[in-house]
Amino acid sequence: MGRRGWIGAGVLLAIAAAGLFWWHWQAQVPAIPAQVSAAPSPRVDAPPAVPAPAPALHYPIASEPGQPAGSPGDVETALVDLFGGKAAGSLFRSDDFGRRFAATVDSLGRSSSSAHLWPVNPAPGRFLVREGTDGAVVAADNSLRYADFVVALESVDLHKAAAAYQRFYPMLQAAYEGLGYPGRYFNDRLVAVLDQLLATPEPNAPLRVHLPPMDSAVRPARPWLLYQFDDPALESLSAGQKILVRMGAVNERRVKNRLAEFRRLVAGEASRP
């Protein structure tokens, strides 16, 4: 796949993240865990502090001996190689891609995410609802906005993407630790988020939505960013799960099929019976 091929791994979750983040989540990425302040000097007769055990490592990524590390400067060329110039230019943000990918993966499993860190551009157009006498529902045509992202996701060779991910894992691990998770293993977080996404419900009824109460004297410039699910169970889902639901049932199943296969590869389960 070459040095420029590592970007393919990022597509799998990056495209999922593109879908509808702009609709509801304009908040910042959840606060980075605060660094533990320095403890006071122990008394002379105090027993030596016992270091905290390292977090358990569940899904190790084995490095490939003799493989050169990729360069962040390879990202834009890699995108063009994998998807063509037009798709690469319209779908992706190649600057600081490693940090964007690590931050997006982490925030997909949380309640909110920041558009400033997405490695992909938002879906075109605006969120579509259909107003009725009994309230608003997500319009059927809304799912068409994500067609290019889903097609791009399905075009990726997952075995090559997983091999590239393995090769360039040190870059992503460093980016993840740089977000404020020293000693934490990025691949474990990736697998955990994939498991959460794969457990996303697949509603078969129209998705009812509403605008939250607001000051009538203040008219939001983009009210479509504020819609929430009527169903509390759906509204309580993680950011990534909400995206899948809002993409529409067909798109959700197509994306989950790809994520399930990629999860199997990066979790080291591809060769198991």
LOZALUM-650960 format. One record per residue (C-alpha): x negated, z negated, y negated; residue in three letters. Coordinates in Angstrom, 3 decimals, always signed. Layout:
N
rec east=X&up=Z&north=Y&aa=ALA
...
END
This chain:
273
rec east=+0.000&up=+0.000&north=+0.000&aa=MET
rec east=-3.015&up=-0.470&north=-2.235&aa=GLY
rec east=-3.728&up=-2.922&north=-5.007&aa=ARG
rec east=-0.849&up=-1.665&north=-7.100&aa=ARG
rec east=+1.769&up=-2.236&north=-4.438&aa=GLY
rec east=+2.212&up=-5.981&north=-4.801&aa=TRP
rec east=+5.031&up=-5.556&north=-7.297&aa=ILE
rec east=+7.416&up=-4.500&north=-4.533&aa=GLY
rec east=+7.817&up=-8.093&north=-3.418&aa=ALA
rec east=+9.004&up=-9.084&north=-6.857&aa=GLY
rec east=+11.799&up=-6.565&north=-6.825&aa=VAL
rec east=+13.763&up=-8.400&north=-4.170&aa=LEU
rec east=+14.684&up=-11.375&north=-6.303&aa=LEU
rec east=+14.009&up=-9.831&north=-9.677&aa=ALA
rec east=+16.756&up=-7.266&north=-9.229&aa=ILE
rec east=+19.157&up=-9.935&north=-8.066&aa=ALA
rec east=+18.297&up=-11.882&north=-11.203&aa=ALA
rec east=+19.020&up=-8.918&north=-13.448&aa=ALA
rec east=+22.690&up=-8.674&north=-12.617&aa=GLY
rec east=+24.614&up=-10.936&north=-14.940&aa=LEU
rec east=+22.256&up=-13.565&north=-16.323&aa=PHE
rec east=+23.041&up=-12.401&north=-19.854&aa=TRP
rec east=+26.735&up=-13.208&north=-19.395&aa=TRP
rec east=+26.555&up=-16.984&north=-19.299&aa=HIS
rec east=+23.024&up=-18.313&north=-19.217&aa=TRP
rec east=+21.263&up=-18.272&north=-22.573&aa=GLN
rec east=+19.788&up=-21.709&north=-22.048&aa=ALA
rec east=+16.103&up=-22.252&north=-21.508&aa=GLN
rec east=+14.577&up=-22.644&north=-18.065&aa=VAL
rec east=+15.193&up=-26.241&north=-16.947&aa=PRO
rec east=+12.641&up=-28.561&north=-18.407&aa=ALA
rec east=+9.361&up=-28.646&north=-16.573&aa=ILE
rec east=+8.949&up=-31.994&north=-14.813&aa=PRO
rec east=+7.179&up=-34.333&north=-17.195&aa=ALA
rec east=+3.620&up=-35.144&north=-16.382&aa=GLN
rec east=+3.223&up=-38.701&north=-15.160&aa=VAL
rec east=+1.627&up=-40.779&north=-17.884&aa=SER
rec east=-1.646&up=-42.472&north=-17.161&aa=ALA
rec east=-1.174&up=-45.812&north=-15.463&aa=ALA
rec east=-2.751&up=-48.917&north=-16.999&aa=PRO
rec east=-6.134&up=-49.915&north=-15.675&aa=SER
rec east=-5.707&up=-51.922&north=-12.476&aa=PRO
rec east=-6.822&up=-55.511&north=-12.298&aa=ARG
rec east=-10.224&up=-56.092&north=-10.823&aa=VAL
rec east=-8.717&up=-57.766&north=-7.787&aa=ASP
rec east=-5.998&up=-55.150&north=-7.320&aa=ALA
rec east=-6.139&up=-53.119&north=-4.096&aa=PRO
rec east=-7.181&up=-49.473&north=-4.512&aa=PRO
rec east=-4.347&up=-47.105&north=-5.237&aa=ALA
rec east=-3.188&up=-45.063&north=-2.271&aa=VAL
rec east=-2.931&up=-41.364&north=-3.218&aa=PRO
rec east=+0.471&up=-39.809&north=-2.745&aa=ALA
rec east=+0.670&up=-37.591&north=+0.333&aa=PRO
rec east=+0.608&up=-33.870&north=-0.273&aa=ALA
rec east=+4.023&up=-32.163&north=-0.014&aa=PRO
rec east=+4.767&up=-30.842&north=+3.450&aa=ALA
rec east=+4.044&up=-27.141&north=+3.821&aa=LEU
rec east=+6.794&up=-25.406&north=+5.759&aa=HIS
rec east=+6.145&up=-21.667&north=+5.399&aa=TYR
rec east=+2.398&up=-21.008&north=+4.983&aa=PRO
rec east=+1.173&up=-17.633&north=+3.842&aa=ILE
rec east=-1.991&up=-16.577&north=+5.649&aa=ALA
rec east=-4.484&up=-14.760&north=+3.462&aa=SER
rec east=-5.945&up=-11.491&north=+4.659&aa=GLU
rec east=-9.756&up=-11.682&north=+4.841&aa=PRO
rec east=-11.617&up=-9.066&north=+2.872&aa=GLY
rec east=-8.628&up=-8.045&north=+0.750&aa=GLN
rec east=-9.378&up=-7.834&north=-2.997&aa=PRO
rec east=-7.087&up=-9.648&north=-5.400&aa=ALA
rec east=-4.725&up=-7.575&north=-7.489&aa=GLY
rec east=-4.882&up=-7.469&north=-11.267&aa=SER
rec east=-1.983&up=-8.102&north=-13.669&aa=PRO
rec east=-2.963&up=-4.830&north=-15.269&aa=GLY
rec east=-1.899&up=-3.033&north=-12.096&aa=ASP
rec east=+1.758&up=-3.949&north=-12.527&aa=VAL
rec east=+2.991&up=-1.088&north=-14.691&aa=GLU
rec east=+1.251&up=+1.527&north=-12.553&aa=THR
rec east=+2.622&up=-0.096&north=-9.407&aa=ALA
rec east=+6.166&up=+0.053&north=-10.732&aa=LEU
rec east=+5.823&up=+3.743&north=-11.467&aa=VAL
rec east=+4.308&up=+4.369&north=-8.020&aa=ASP
rec east=+7.141&up=+2.562&north=-6.258&aa=LEU
rec east=+10.171&up=+3.581&north=-8.285&aa=PHE
rec east=+9.173&up=+6.499&north=-10.472&aa=GLY
rec east=+8.541&up=+6.489&north=-14.177&aa=GLY
rec east=+12.167&up=+6.579&north=-15.299&aa=LYS
rec east=+13.348&up=+3.660&north=-13.140&aa=ALA
rec east=+10.231&up=+1.605&north=-13.837&aa=ALA
rec east=+10.654&up=+2.020&north=-17.568&aa=GLY
rec east=+14.357&up=+1.214&north=-17.616&aa=SER
rec east=+14.578&up=-1.627&north=-15.085&aa=LEU
rec east=+11.417&up=-3.711&north=-15.353&aa=PHE
rec east=+9.383&up=-5.788&north=-17.776&aa=ARG
rec east=+5.810&up=-5.522&north=-16.526&aa=SER
rec east=+4.067&up=-7.841&north=-18.958&aa=ASP
rec east=+3.075&up=-11.198&north=-17.420&aa=ASP
rec east=+5.016&up=-10.204&north=-14.308&aa=PHE
rec east=+3.530&up=-12.862&north=-12.030&aa=GLY
rec east=+4.676&up=-15.720&north=-14.243&aa=ARG
rec east=+8.035&up=-14.060&north=-14.853&aa=ARG
rec east=+8.598&up=-13.642&north=-11.123&aa=PHE
rec east=+7.609&up=-17.222&north=-10.261&aa=ALA
rec east=+9.773&up=-18.656&north=-13.036&aa=ALA
rec east=+12.761&up=-16.491&north=-12.094&aa=THR
rec east=+12.582&up=-17.403&north=-8.413&aa=VAL
rec east=+12.488&up=-21.088&north=-9.294&aa=ASP
rec east=+15.354&up=-20.910&north=-11.788&aa=SER
rec east=+17.599&up=-18.898&north=-9.467&aa=LEU
rec east=+18.017&up=-22.074&north=-7.447&aa=GLY
rec east=+18.949&up=-24.163&north=-10.481&aa=ARG
rec east=+21.941&up=-24.311&north=-12.798&aa=SER
rec east=+20.526&up=-22.086&north=-15.533&aa=SER
rec east=+17.800&up=-19.595&north=-16.329&aa=SER
rec east=+16.177&up=-18.118&north=-19.400&aa=SER
rec east=+16.519&up=-14.438&north=-20.221&aa=ALA
rec east=+13.152&up=-14.582&north=-21.958&aa=HIS
rec east=+11.387&up=-14.904&north=-18.605&aa=LEU
rec east=+13.198&up=-12.305&north=-16.504&aa=TRP
rec east=+10.935&up=-9.654&north=-14.965&aa=PRO
rec east=+13.791&up=-7.152&north=-15.255&aa=VAL
rec east=+15.993&up=-5.889&north=-18.049&aa=ASN
rec east=+19.640&up=-7.013&north=-18.075&aa=PRO
rec east=+22.297&up=-4.754&north=-16.657&aa=ALA
rec east=+23.572&up=-2.265&north=-19.242&aa=PRO
rec east=+26.825&up=-2.690&north=-21.085&aa=GLY
rec east=+28.879&up=-5.842&north=-21.431&aa=ARG
rec east=+30.693&up=-8.044&north=-18.967&aa=PHE
rec east=+34.134&up=-6.600&north=-18.214&aa=LEU
rec east=+37.309&up=-8.630&north=-17.744&aa=VAL
rec east=+40.917&up=-7.598&north=-17.297&aa=ARG
rec east=+43.464&up=-9.644&north=-19.226&aa=GLU
rec east=+46.848&up=-10.270&north=-17.625&aa=GLY
rec east=+49.887&up=-12.406&north=-18.235&aa=THR
rec east=+48.466&up=-15.107&north=-15.968&aa=ASP
rec east=+44.927&up=-15.053&north=-17.358&aa=GLY
rec east=+41.710&up=-13.058&north=-17.100&aa=ALA
rec east=+39.962&up=-11.741&north=-14.005&aa=VAL
rec east=+36.660&up=-9.943&north=-13.570&aa=VAL
rec east=+37.378&up=-6.220&north=-13.858&aa=ALA
rec east=+36.777&up=-4.118&north=-10.759&aa=ALA
rec east=+34.613&up=-1.683&north=-12.739&aa=ASP
rec east=+32.232&up=-4.464&north=-13.678&aa=ASN
rec east=+30.395&up=-4.031&north=-10.365&aa=SER
rec east=+29.428&up=-0.460&north=-11.319&aa=LEU
rec east=+27.018&up=-1.815&north=-13.917&aa=ARG
rec east=+24.682&up=-3.027&north=-11.171&aa=TYR
rec east=+24.516&up=+0.181&north=-9.151&aa=ALA
rec east=+21.004&up=+1.138&north=-10.289&aa=ASP
rec east=+19.621&up=-2.284&north=-9.440&aa=PHE
rec east=+21.151&up=-2.349&north=-5.976&aa=VAL
rec east=+19.944&up=+1.170&north=-5.186&aa=VAL
rec east=+16.434&up=+0.225&north=-6.332&aa=ALA
rec east=+16.507&up=-2.873&north=-4.139&aa=LEU
rec east=+17.588&up=-0.841&north=-1.117&aa=GLU
rec east=+14.815&up=+1.683&north=-1.722&aa=SER
rec east=+12.025&up=-0.861&north=-1.198&aa=VAL
rec east=+10.144&up=-0.793&north=+2.117&aa=ASP
rec east=+10.460&up=-4.482&north=+2.986&aa=LEU
rec east=+7.563&up=-4.552&north=+5.439&aa=HIS
rec east=+5.241&up=-3.116&north=+2.788&aa=LYS
rec east=+6.673&up=-5.480&north=+0.198&aa=ALA
rec east=+6.066&up=-8.497&north=+2.444&aa=ALA
rec east=+2.512&up=-7.353&north=+3.206&aa=ALA
rec east=+1.846&up=-6.933&north=-0.510&aa=ALA
rec east=+3.375&up=-10.335&north=-1.231&aa=TYR
rec east=+1.026&up=-11.888&north=+1.325&aa=GLN
rec east=-1.981&up=-10.159&north=-0.191&aa=ARG
rec east=-1.185&up=-11.166&north=-3.749&aa=PHE
rec east=+0.181&up=-14.584&north=-2.944&aa=TYR
rec east=-2.664&up=-16.469&north=-4.714&aa=PRO
rec east=-1.571&up=-14.909&north=-8.022&aa=MET
rec east=+2.021&up=-16.080&north=-7.583&aa=LEU
rec east=+0.945&up=-19.506&north=-6.376&aa=GLN
rec east=-1.212&up=-19.984&north=-9.472&aa=ALA
rec east=+1.650&up=-18.857&north=-11.707&aa=ALA
rec east=+4.042&up=-21.285&north=-10.014&aa=TYR
rec east=+1.679&up=-24.231&north=-10.401&aa=GLU
rec east=+1.176&up=-23.210&north=-14.023&aa=GLY
rec east=+4.902&up=-23.708&north=-14.628&aa=LEU
rec east=+4.430&up=-27.432&north=-13.986&aa=GLY
rec east=+4.462&up=-27.769&north=-10.199&aa=TYR
rec east=+0.881&up=-28.695&north=-9.257&aa=PRO
rec east=+0.427&up=-29.059&north=-5.531&aa=GLY
rec east=+3.785&up=-27.439&north=-4.778&aa=ARG
rec east=+3.852&up=-24.413&north=-2.492&aa=TYR
rec east=+5.543&up=-21.372&north=-3.991&aa=PHE
rec east=+6.463&up=-19.705&north=-0.707&aa=ASN
rec east=+8.388&up=-22.806&north=+0.363&aa=ASP
rec east=+10.323&up=-22.599&north=-2.898&aa=ARG
rec east=+10.949&up=-18.885&north=-2.389&aa=LEU
rec east=+12.343&up=-19.409&north=+1.105&aa=VAL
rec east=+14.514&up=-22.307&north=-0.070&aa=ALA
rec east=+15.999&up=-20.172&north=-2.863&aa=VAL
rec east=+16.567&up=-17.268&north=-0.477&aa=LEU
rec east=+18.411&up=-19.612&north=+1.900&aa=ASP
rec east=+20.578&up=-20.787&north=-0.971&aa=GLN
rec east=+21.377&up=-17.232&north=-2.041&aa=LEU
rec east=+22.240&up=-16.226&north=+1.505&aa=LEU
rec east=+24.709&up=-19.124&north=+1.668&aa=ALA
rec east=+26.601&up=-17.817&north=-1.370&aa=THR
rec east=+30.350&up=-17.564&north=-0.725&aa=PRO
rec east=+31.977&up=-14.136&north=-0.711&aa=GLU
rec east=+35.363&up=-14.493&north=-2.417&aa=PRO
rec east=+37.893&up=-11.867&north=-1.354&aa=ASN
rec east=+40.381&up=-12.563&north=-4.150&aa=ALA
rec east=+40.121&up=-11.484&north=-7.800&aa=PRO
rec east=+37.691&up=-13.716&north=-9.688&aa=LEU
rec east=+39.626&up=-15.611&north=-12.336&aa=ARG
rec east=+37.665&up=-16.515&north=-15.434&aa=VAL
rec east=+38.294&up=-18.170&north=-18.781&aa=HIS
rec east=+36.633&up=-18.911&north=-22.082&aa=LEU
rec east=+35.802&up=-22.573&north=-22.660&aa=PRO
rec east=+37.501&up=-24.450&north=-25.494&aa=PRO
rec east=+35.835&up=-23.744&north=-28.817&aa=MET
rec east=+36.277&up=-24.394&north=-32.504&aa=ASP
rec east=+38.886&up=-21.923&north=-33.722&aa=SER
rec east=+37.056&up=-21.659&north=-37.045&aa=ALA
rec east=+33.952&up=-20.318&north=-35.340&aa=VAL
rec east=+34.248&up=-16.880&north=-33.758&aa=ARG
rec east=+31.367&up=-16.150&north=-31.355&aa=PRO
rec east=+29.695&up=-12.790&north=-31.884&aa=ALA
rec east=+29.593&up=-12.086&north=-28.134&aa=ARG
rec east=+32.419&up=-14.031&north=-26.478&aa=PRO
rec east=+31.889&up=-12.242&north=-23.147&aa=TRP
rec east=+28.727&up=-14.338&north=-22.718&aa=LEU
rec east=+30.799&up=-17.497&north=-22.482&aa=LEU
rec east=+33.203&up=-16.806&north=-19.607&aa=TYR
rec east=+33.362&up=-19.361&north=-16.802&aa=GLN
rec east=+34.956&up=-19.297&north=-13.356&aa=PHE
rec east=+38.359&up=-20.947&north=-13.050&aa=ASP
rec east=+37.390&up=-22.165&north=-9.570&aa=ASP
rec east=+35.276&up=-25.321&north=-9.977&aa=PRO
rec east=+33.518&up=-24.600&north=-6.670&aa=ALA
rec east=+32.299&up=-21.245&north=-7.990&aa=LEU
rec east=+31.402&up=-22.633&north=-11.396&aa=GLU
rec east=+29.232&up=-25.298&north=-9.735&aa=SER
rec east=+27.098&up=-22.725&north=-7.873&aa=LEU
rec east=+23.466&up=-22.177&north=-8.804&aa=SER
rec east=+22.507&up=-19.499&north=-11.310&aa=ALA
rec east=+21.441&up=-17.096&north=-8.554&aa=GLY
rec east=+24.597&up=-17.624&north=-6.525&aa=GLN
rec east=+26.800&up=-16.981&north=-9.550&aa=LYS
rec east=+24.997&up=-13.727&north=-10.162&aa=ILE
rec east=+25.684&up=-12.534&north=-6.632&aa=LEU
rec east=+29.374&up=-13.438&north=-6.889&aa=VAL
rec east=+29.765&up=-11.698&north=-10.238&aa=ARG
rec east=+28.155&up=-8.511&north=-8.962&aa=MET
rec east=+31.191&up=-7.927&north=-6.760&aa=GLY
rec east=+31.705&up=-8.420&north=-3.021&aa=ALA
rec east=+30.236&up=-5.068&north=-1.949&aa=VAL
rec east=+27.107&up=-5.450&north=-4.075&aa=ASN
rec east=+26.727&up=-9.048&north=-2.960&aa=GLU
rec east=+26.716&up=-8.105&north=+0.715&aa=ARG
rec east=+24.247&up=-5.259&north=+0.144&aa=ARG
rec east=+21.844&up=-7.489&north=-1.750&aa=VAL
rec east=+22.143&up=-10.315&north=+0.780&aa=LYS
rec east=+21.340&up=-7.934&north=+3.642&aa=ASN
rec east=+18.040&up=-7.093&north=+1.974&aa=ARG
rec east=+17.258&up=-10.672&north=+1.022&aa=LEU
rec east=+17.891&up=-11.820&north=+4.602&aa=ALA
rec east=+15.356&up=-9.358&north=+5.972&aa=GLU
rec east=+12.779&up=-10.220&north=+3.330&aa=PHE
rec east=+13.302&up=-13.924&north=+4.027&aa=ARG
rec east=+12.605&up=-13.288&north=+7.706&aa=ARG
rec east=+9.344&up=-11.556&north=+6.832&aa=LEU
rec east=+7.953&up=-14.051&north=+4.319&aa=VAL
rec east=+8.959&up=-17.018&north=+6.473&aa=ALA
rec east=+6.869&up=-15.697&north=+9.359&aa=GLY
rec east=+9.851&up=-15.061&north=+11.595&aa=GLU
rec east=+9.584&up=-11.295&north=+11.943&aa=ALA
rec east=+7.575&up=-11.480&north=+15.171&aa=SER
rec east=+9.649&up=-14.215&north=+16.785&aa=ARG
rec east=+12.038&up=-13.295&north=+19.587&aa=PRO
END
